[in-house]
Amino acid sequence: MIDVVASVMLVAGSLLAFVAAVGLLRFSDVFSRMQATSKPATLGILLTLGGAALVVQTTPAVAKLTLVIVLQFLTGPIGAHLIGRAVYRAGAEMRLESGIDELADYLATGDDRPAR
């Protein structure tokens, strides 16, 4: 039973990584690409490493895989946010389909922090 669950997790994680790669190729602007690669890749890594932890089942290996999962969840979204912010400041155009430009009001006042 554990092998079946691990196999499903590995396949699902691989499919999410594939979706991230397709999104990277299909979307036109940086912000859409960033969204397409950060969300599925983070969940894909969780599923893939979780499936690997179920297969390995040794304490040191599971501890290392768990550490990688935790670090990915801490650094992936933060890195994507900082890349998006740097690209925005560099003047990259945002397509209308990307959403509402909420950062423009904050940068127009010269202050990066949201109003309290």
Rosetta constraint file for C-alpha pairs under 8 A:
AtomPair CA 1 CA 5 HARMONIC 6.45 0.50
AtomPair CA 2 CA 6 HARMONIC 6.01 0.50
AtomPair CA 2 CA 54 HARMONIC 6.78 0.50
AtomPair CA 2 CA 55 HARMONIC 7.52 0.50
AtomPair CA 3 CA 7 HARMONIC 5.96 0.50
AtomPair CA 3 CA 54 HARMONIC 7.61 0.50
AtomPair CA 3 CA 55 HARMONIC 6.66 0.50
AtomPair CA 4 CA 8 HARMONIC 6.20 0.50
AtomPair CA 5 CA 9 HARMONIC 6.17 0.50
AtomPair CA 5 CA 51 HARMONIC 7.32 0.50
AtomPair CA 6 CA 10 HARMONIC 6.10 0.50
AtomPair CA 6 CA 50 HARMONIC 7.53 0.50
AtomPair CA 6 CA 51 HARMONIC 4.14 0.50
AtomPair CA 6 CA 52 HARMONIC 6.80 0.50
AtomPair CA 6 CA 54 HARMONIC 5.88 0.50
AtomPair CA 6 CA 55 HARMONIC 6.45 0.50
AtomPair CA 7 CA 11 HARMONIC 6.13 0.50
AtomPair CA 7 CA 51 HARMONIC 6.68 0.50
AtomPair CA 8 CA 12 HARMONIC 5.99 0.50
AtomPair CA 8 CA 51 HARMONIC 7.80 0.50
AtomPair CA 9 CA 13 HARMONIC 5.96 0.50
AtomPair CA 9 CA 47 HARMONIC 5.09 0.50
AtomPair CA 9 CA 48 HARMONIC 5.99 0.50
AtomPair CA 9 CA 50 HARMONIC 7.14 0.50
AtomPair CA 9 CA 51 HARMONIC 5.13 0.50
AtomPair CA 10 CA 14 HARMONIC 6.12 0.50
AtomPair CA 10 CA 47 HARMONIC 6.22 0.50
AtomPair CA 10 CA 48 HARMONIC 4.61 0.50
AtomPair CA 10 CA 49 HARMONIC 7.74 0.50
AtomPair CA 10 CA 51 HARMONIC 5.41 0.50
AtomPair CA 10 CA 52 HARMONIC 7.33 0.50
AtomPair CA 11 CA 15 HARMONIC 6.14 0.50
AtomPair CA 11 CA 48 HARMONIC 7.65 0.50
AtomPair CA 12 CA 16 HARMONIC 6.23 0.50
AtomPair CA 12 CA 44 HARMONIC 7.08 0.50
AtomPair CA 12 CA 47 HARMONIC 6.83 0.50
AtomPair CA 12 CA 48 HARMONIC 7.60 0.50
AtomPair CA 13 CA 17 HARMONIC 6.28 0.50
AtomPair CA 13 CA 43 HARMONIC 7.08 0.50
AtomPair CA 13 CA 44 HARMONIC 3.87 0.50
AtomPair CA 13 CA 45 HARMONIC 6.23 0.50
AtomPair CA 13 CA 46 HARMONIC 7.31 0.50
AtomPair CA 13 CA 47 HARMONIC 4.86 0.50
AtomPair CA 13 CA 48 HARMONIC 4.81 0.50
AtomPair CA 14 CA 18 HARMONIC 6.22 0.50
AtomPair CA 14 CA 44 HARMONIC 6.41 0.50
AtomPair CA 14 CA 48 HARMONIC 6.93 0.50
AtomPair CA 15 CA 19 HARMONIC 6.18 0.50
AtomPair CA 15 CA 44 HARMONIC 7.55 0.50
AtomPair CA 16 CA 20 HARMONIC 6.23 0.50
AtomPair CA 16 CA 40 HARMONIC 5.27 0.50
AtomPair CA 16 CA 41 HARMONIC 6.38 0.50
AtomPair CA 16 CA 43 HARMONIC 7.31 0.50
AtomPair CA 16 CA 44 HARMONIC 5.06 0.50
AtomPair CA 17 CA 21 HARMONIC 6.34 0.50
AtomPair CA 17 CA 40 HARMONIC 6.38 0.50
AtomPair CA 17 CA 41 HARMONIC 5.31 0.50
AtomPair CA 17 CA 44 HARMONIC 5.63 0.50
AtomPair CA 17 CA 45 HARMONIC 7.85 0.50
AtomPair CA 18 CA 22 HARMONIC 6.21 0.50
AtomPair CA 19 CA 23 HARMONIC 6.07 0.50
AtomPair CA 19 CA 36 HARMONIC 7.95 0.50
AtomPair CA 19 CA 40 HARMONIC 6.97 0.50
AtomPair CA 20 CA 24 HARMONIC 6.18 0.50
AtomPair CA 20 CA 36 HARMONIC 5.54 0.50
AtomPair CA 20 CA 37 HARMONIC 4.59 0.50
AtomPair CA 20 CA 38 HARMONIC 7.62 0.50
AtomPair CA 20 CA 39 HARMONIC 7.97 0.50
AtomPair CA 20 CA 40 HARMONIC 5.70 0.50
AtomPair CA 20 CA 41 HARMONIC 6.05 0.50
AtomPair CA 21 CA 25 HARMONIC 6.49 0.50
AtomPair CA 21 CA 37 HARMONIC 6.93 0.50
AtomPair CA 22 CA 26 HARMONIC 6.03 0.50
AtomPair CA 23 CA 27 HARMONIC 5.84 0.50
AtomPair CA 23 CA 33 HARMONIC 6.30 0.50
AtomPair CA 23 CA 36 HARMONIC 5.24 0.50
AtomPair CA 23 CA 37 HARMONIC 6.74 0.50
AtomPair CA 24 CA 33 HARMONIC 5.08 0.50
AtomPair CA 24 CA 34 HARMONIC 7.75 0.50
AtomPair CA 24 CA 36 HARMONIC 6.47 0.50
AtomPair CA 24 CA 37 HARMONIC 6.34 0.50
AtomPair CA 25 CA 33 HARMONIC 7.96 0.50
AtomPair CA 27 CA 32 HARMONIC 6.05 0.50
AtomPair CA 27 CA 33 HARMONIC 5.69 0.50
AtomPair CA 28 CA 32 HARMONIC 7.14 0.50
AtomPair CA 28 CA 33 HARMONIC 7.20 0.50
AtomPair CA 29 CA 33 HARMONIC 6.33 0.50
AtomPair CA 29 CA 93 HARMONIC 7.50 0.50
AtomPair CA 29 CA 94 HARMONIC 6.77 0.50
AtomPair CA 29 CA 95 HARMONIC 6.96 0.50
AtomPair CA 30 CA 34 HARMONIC 5.97 0.50
AtomPair CA 30 CA 84 HARMONIC 7.61 0.50
AtomPair CA 30 CA 87 HARMONIC 7.73 0.50
AtomPair CA 30 CA 92 HARMONIC 7.74 0.50
AtomPair CA 30 CA 94 HARMONIC 7.98 0.50
AtomPair CA 31 CA 35 HARMONIC 6.29 0.50
AtomPair CA 31 CA 84 HARMONIC 6.37 0.50
AtomPair CA 31 CA 94 HARMONIC 7.09 0.50
AtomPair CA 31 CA 98 HARMONIC 7.08 0.50
AtomPair CA 32 CA 36 HARMONIC 6.11 0.50
AtomPair CA 32 CA 98 HARMONIC 6.41 0.50
AtomPair CA 33 CA 37 HARMONIC 6.10 0.50
AtomPair CA 34 CA 38 HARMONIC 5.98 0.50
AtomPair CA 34 CA 80 HARMONIC 6.47 0.50
AtomPair CA 34 CA 84 HARMONIC 7.28 0.50
AtomPair CA 35 CA 39 HARMONIC 6.17 0.50
AtomPair CA 35 CA 80 HARMONIC 7.97 0.50
AtomPair CA 36 CA 40 HARMONIC 6.74 0.50
AtomPair CA 37 CA 41 HARMONIC 5.76 0.50
AtomPair CA 38 CA 42 HARMONIC 6.01 0.50
AtomPair CA 38 CA 76 HARMONIC 6.69 0.50
AtomPair CA 38 CA 77 HARMONIC 6.67 0.50
AtomPair CA 38 CA 80 HARMONIC 6.61 0.50
AtomPair CA 39 CA 43 HARMONIC 6.53 0.50
AtomPair CA 40 CA 44 HARMONIC 5.73 0.50
AtomPair CA 41 CA 45 HARMONIC 6.02 0.50
AtomPair CA 42 CA 46 HARMONIC 6.35 0.50
AtomPair CA 42 CA 72 HARMONIC 6.85 0.50
AtomPair CA 42 CA 73 HARMONIC 6.76 0.50
AtomPair CA 42 CA 76 HARMONIC 6.92 0.50
AtomPair CA 43 CA 47 HARMONIC 6.24 0.50
AtomPair CA 44 CA 48 HARMONIC 6.00 0.50
AtomPair CA 45 CA 49 HARMONIC 5.85 0.50
AtomPair CA 45 CA 69 HARMONIC 7.18 0.50
AtomPair CA 45 CA 72 HARMONIC 7.97 0.50
AtomPair CA 46 CA 50 HARMONIC 5.78 0.50
AtomPair CA 46 CA 69 HARMONIC 5.93 0.50
AtomPair CA 47 CA 51 HARMONIC 5.99 0.50
AtomPair CA 48 CA 52 HARMONIC 6.22 0.50
AtomPair CA 49 CA 53 HARMONIC 6.06 0.50
AtomPair CA 49 CA 65 HARMONIC 6.14 0.50
AtomPair CA 49 CA 66 HARMONIC 7.89 0.50
AtomPair CA 49 CA 69 HARMONIC 7.18 0.50
AtomPair CA 50 CA 54 HARMONIC 6.35 0.50
AtomPair CA 50 CA 65 HARMONIC 7.57 0.50
AtomPair CA 50 CA 66 HARMONIC 7.92 0.50
AtomPair CA 51 CA 55 HARMONIC 6.43 0.50
AtomPair CA 52 CA 56 HARMONIC 6.11 0.50
AtomPair CA 53 CA 57 HARMONIC 5.87 0.50
AtomPair CA 53 CA 61 HARMONIC 7.19 0.50
AtomPair CA 53 CA 62 HARMONIC 5.20 0.50
AtomPair CA 53 CA 65 HARMONIC 6.59 0.50
AtomPair CA 56 CA 61 HARMONIC 6.98 0.50
AtomPair CA 56 CA 62 HARMONIC 7.28 0.50
AtomPair CA 57 CA 61 HARMONIC 7.29 0.50
AtomPair CA 57 CA 62 HARMONIC 6.38 0.50
AtomPair CA 58 CA 62 HARMONIC 6.04 0.50
AtomPair CA 59 CA 63 HARMONIC 6.01 0.50
AtomPair CA 60 CA 64 HARMONIC 6.24 0.50
AtomPair CA 61 CA 65 HARMONIC 6.16 0.50
AtomPair CA 62 CA 66 HARMONIC 5.98 0.50
AtomPair CA 63 CA 67 HARMONIC 6.14 0.50
AtomPair CA 64 CA 68 HARMONIC 6.25 0.50
AtomPair CA 65 CA 69 HARMONIC 6.24 0.50
AtomPair CA 66 CA 70 HARMONIC 6.21 0.50
AtomPair CA 67 CA 71 HARMONIC 6.09 0.50
AtomPair CA 68 CA 72 HARMONIC 5.99 0.50
AtomPair CA 69 CA 73 HARMONIC 6.25 0.50
AtomPair CA 70 CA 74 HARMONIC 6.25 0.50
AtomPair CA 71 CA 75 HARMONIC 5.92 0.50
AtomPair CA 72 CA 76 HARMONIC 5.37 0.50
AtomPair CA 73 CA 77 HARMONIC 6.87 0.50
AtomPair CA 74 CA 78 HARMONIC 6.86 0.50
AtomPair CA 75 CA 79 HARMONIC 5.80 0.50
AtomPair CA 76 CA 80 HARMONIC 6.20 0.50
AtomPair CA 77 CA 81 HARMONIC 6.10 0.50
AtomPair CA 78 CA 82 HARMONIC 6.22 0.50
AtomPair CA 79 CA 83 HARMONIC 6.11 0.50
AtomPair CA 80 CA 84 HARMONIC 6.07 0.50
AtomPair CA 81 CA 85 HARMONIC 6.14 0.50
AtomPair CA 82 CA 86 HARMONIC 6.10 0.50
AtomPair CA 83 CA 87 HARMONIC 6.10 0.50
AtomPair CA 84 CA 88 HARMONIC 6.05 0.50
AtomPair CA 85 CA 89 HARMONIC 6.19 0.50
AtomPair CA 86 CA 90 HARMONIC 6.16 0.50
AtomPair CA 87 CA 91 HARMONIC 6.59 0.50
AtomPair CA 87 CA 92 HARMONIC 5.88 0.50
AtomPair CA 88 CA 92 HARMONIC 5.47 0.50
AtomPair CA 88 CA 93 HARMONIC 7.68 0.50
AtomPair CA 94 CA 98 HARMONIC 6.49 0.50
AtomPair CA 95 CA 99 HARMONIC 7.74 0.50
AtomPair CA 96 CA 100 HARMONIC 7.63 0.50
AtomPair CA 102 CA 106 HARMONIC 7.62 0.50
AtomPair CA 103 CA 107 HARMONIC 6.28 0.50
AtomPair CA 104 CA 108 HARMONIC 5.95 0.50
AtomPair CA 105 CA 109 HARMONIC 6.69 0.50
AtomPair CA 106 CA 110 HARMONIC 6.76 0.50
AtomPair CA 106 CA 111 HARMONIC 5.80 0.50
AtomPair CA 106 CA 112 HARMONIC 5.65 0.50
AtomPair CA 106 CA 113 HARMONIC 6.97 0.50
AtomPair CA 106 CA 114 HARMONIC 6.68 0.50
AtomPair CA 107 CA 111 HARMONIC 5.82 0.50
AtomPair CA 107 CA 112 HARMONIC 5.90 0.50
